[in-house]
Amino acid sequence: MGGAWFVALIQFAIPSGALAGGLSFNHIGWWSPFMLSAVVFLASSILAVPLMRWSATKA
């Protein structure tokens, strides 16, 4: 059951990213999707480190 949720999350993330990138490209400029992806990558790495440490203490 966990694998199905993971697939659903990926299938939701792909069009969401395409929508956000396309809207930023159309409204701001060609460089905005690159900045958007950099911000999302940075935010995910900032969230991943504390969550990884938290899950290590639970195990």
N, C-alpha and C positions, 0 to 999 in steps of 0.2 A: 504494500500500500504506500510506503514511503517513496518508492520510485515513481509512482504515478504523480504524486504531488510535485516532485522535482521536475518532471517533464512539463507539467502544467505551468510551473513557475518560469521555466525557460521559454516556453511558448508565449507566455504573457510578456516577458521581458524583451524579447526581440522586437515585436511591433511597438512596444512602448518606447524603446530606445530609438527606433526609426522615426516615430512621431516626434519625439522631443528634438532629435537631431534635424529633422526636416523643418520643423517650425523655427528653430533657432537659425538655421541656414537661410530661410526665406526672410526672416524679420531682422536679423542682426548682420549676417554676412558669412562669407565662406569660412572664416576662422572660428566661428562660434561652436560648431559641433566638436572641434578638437578641444576647446576649452571646457565644454560641457563634459566630455568624456574624461578629461583630466580631473575635474572637480568630483565627478562620481567615483572615479578610481581612488582618489585621495580619501574621500569620505568612507568608502568601503574598507580601505586599509586601516583607517582610524578606528572604525567599529570592530574590525576583525581581531585586532591585537587584544583589547580588553576581554572580548568574548572568548577568545582562545584561552587566555589565562584563567578566566572564570570557570570554563568547562574543565580545565585541568585540575582545579581545586575540588571539583565535584566528584571526580572519578576516584 
